[in-house]
Amino acid sequence: MRQGCLLSWRIIAMKKFILSSLITSLILGCASRSPLPNQEQYSYYTGGQSAGDATSLYWYTEKTASPNSAADYVTAGDYGWYHSDYRWSQGKLREMIREGEQIKGDGLVDYRVHIRFNKEGEAIYQQFRLDGKILPIKPDELTRYVDDAQRVASVAKAQDKKGFKLIQGYWDGAHFETCKGKSYDHLEFNQTLPSFVVNRLSDVENYVAFVGTRKKNRVVVEELLLLSGEEQACIERPSLLEEKDQI
């Protein structure tokens, strides 16, 4: 009888040991497979503004609080349009590409700008194509491109600090649906709009892009940027720089 009890006790003890070892192995195994913490923290900003005939949409990204990338989409009515892609490295603008159309004579022609900068800010590679021809880039134009990149960053961050973001979507007079599929019942404006804009928004489905905020069941428009027909597609962040071209 004692031998039977002793044998049962040994079996129970062995089971406890095996179970304890299994739990320890699982814990150590999970710990060894868990990914290391991501040391690179990204922050994303969006915004936009209207100035004169030009309307701009902005996207900006920081990595560990330093400039990483930016993009813009700018339209100027009959004068043309463009979109750009910018990349920074170690706090310095290192590369940009811009593509679009600009007015020439009686119509619009294609153009493309591609510039690479060294860490001192010198343009070590420049290419400007206009209507199929390669032309030089003037020094003041180089400065303007750098200023454009900085403007995207500064405006987007300043608007984000106020709680504003770039919002795009479609309004049918009763409901607003963002380009990401989120629906809201109310569209409010914090600016005075021309009567023809108010009339158009009241009963026709439209694409709208604006700087504003999203609340529980409504969106508030701080500045209306674009208003177009429902056939207008949502404008995605430009991506013109290929991975292999980035510095």
N, C-alpha and C positions, 0 to 999 in steps of 0.2 A: 504493500500500500504506500509506504514511504517512497519507494523507488518510483512509483507512478506519479506521485505528487511532485517529486524532484524533477522528473522528466518533463512534466507539464510546465513547471516553473521555468526550466531551461528553454523550452520552446517559446514561452511568452517573452522571456528576456531577449531571446534571439530576434524575435519579430520586432520588438521595440528598437533594438539596435539597428536592424535593417531599415526600419521606417525612418529612424533619426538620420541615418547615413544618406538615405534617398532624399529626404527633405534638404539636408545640407548641400548635396550635390546639385539639386535643382536650383537652390538659391545662388550658389557659386556660378552655375552655368548661365543663369539669367543675367547675373552681374557681369560676366565676362562678355556676353553677347550684346548688352545694352550699348547704344551708340554714345560716343563721347559728346559732351555738351557742345553745341554750336557756338563757337567763339565769335563768329561774324554775324552781327545783328544788322538787319536791314530795316530801314524806315522808308515808307512810300508816301508821296505827296502828289496832289493834283490841284489844278486851278485853271485860271484863264482870265483874259481881260479883253476889252475893246478900246481901241485908241484910233480915232479918225476913221479911215476906211478899213482898217485891219482889225480882224477878230482872231484871237489866239487861244488855243487849248494847250495846257501844259501838263507834263508828267515828269516827276523828279524822284530819284532814289538816292538815299545815303546808305553807306555801309560803315558801321561803327562811328557814326556822327561825322563822316567825311563824304564829300561829293563822290558819287559812283557813276550815275548815268542820268540822262535827261532826254526829253523829246518834246517836240512841239508840232502843232498843226496850225497853220496861219492862212487865212483867206482874206483877200482884199478886193472882192467883187470882180469888176471888169479888169482890174490890174493884175490878176493872177492869184496864185496860191503856192504854198510849199509845205513840206514837212521835213523835219530834221531829227537826227539821232546824234547824241553827244556822249562821250565817254571820258571819265577822269581817271587818273592814277596818282596816288600819293598827293592828293589835293590839287593837282594841276590838270587842266583840260589837255587831253592828249590826242583826241581824234574826233572828227565830226563828218557827217555826210548830210547833204541837203539836196532834195529833189523837188521839182515843181514846174510851174509854168509862169512866165512873165511876159508882159506886153512888149511887142516889137512890131512897129508899123501898125497895120490894121488888125492884127490878131495876136494870139498867144503862141509862144514857142517854148519847147522843153529846155530845161537847164538842170545841171547837176554840179554840185560842189563837193569835193573830197579833200580834206586837209588833215595832216598829221603834225603834231607838235612834239618837240623834245621836252625834257623836264625843265628846261630853261624858258619854255614858252615860245621858242622859235619854230616857225612853220617849215619843217624839213621836207614836207611833201605837199604839193599843191596841184590840184587839177580842177579846172573850171570849163565845163562844156556848155555852150549856148547854141541851140539850134544846130547841133552837130559839129560845131567848130570849137577848137580848144583855144582859150583866151587866157591872158595873165590875170592874176588877182592883185588888185591894188592894195597897198598897205592899210588904207583906211577901211577897206572892206574886210580885211583880216581882223582888224580891231572890232568891227561891228559884229562879226560872227562870234567872237569871244564874249562880247557884251550880251548878245542874244542868249548864249548858254547861261550866263550868270543871271540874266533876267528870269529865265524859267525857274531857276533854283530859288531866287529871292522872292518872287511873287508867289510861287506855290507854297513856300514855307510860311510866308506872312499870312496868306489866306488860311492855311491850316491852323495857325495859332488863333485865329478868330473863330475857328470851328467850321470853316467853309471848305467845300470840296467841289471838284468838277463832277456834275451829274448830267447824264444823257438819258433820253428815253422818249416815250410817245404819249401825248395827251389827246384824248378824244372829246374833251369838253366836260367829262364827268370823272374819268379815272386817269391816273398817270402810272405807266409801267416803265421802270428803268430798263436799260439795255441788259441788265443782269437778271431781269425777270421779276423784280420786286414790285408789288402794286401798292398804290396809295390812292385814297379817295379825294384828296384835296391838293390843289396846287395854288400856293399863295405867293404874292409878289411884294417885295419890300422896295419896289421902285415904281415910279409912274410910267406907264406905257402909253404909246400913241394909240388913238382910238381904233385904227385899222388893225393893230396887233391884238387888241382886246377882242374885237369882233371875230378875228380869225381864230383865236384860241377858244372862243365860246362854243363853236359848233362844228369845227372841222378837225379831223385827226391830223396832228402835226408831230414832226420830230423837233425836239427842243434840246438845247445844250445850255447849261447855265452854271454859275457858281452859286452854291447855296448849301442848305442843311436838310437833313432828313429827320423828321420827328416820328412819333408813334404811328400816325395814320395820315401824315401829310408831308409834303416837301415845301420848303420855303425858298423862293428864288431871290437871291441877293442881287445878281446881275445876269440878265438874259444875254446870252452870247450868240446863239444861232437859232433860227426858226425856219423850218423848211417843211415840205410836204412829206407825207408818210412814206414815200418811196426812198427818202434819204436813209442810207444805212448808218448805223452807229459807227462812230469814228474810233478806231482802235489806236492804241499807242504805237507810233511808228517804230519799226525795227529794221533799220537800214544797214547797220554795221554787223557784218558776219563775225562769228566767234573767232575765226582765224585771223581777222583783221584787227581785233582788239589788242591794245597794248597794256 
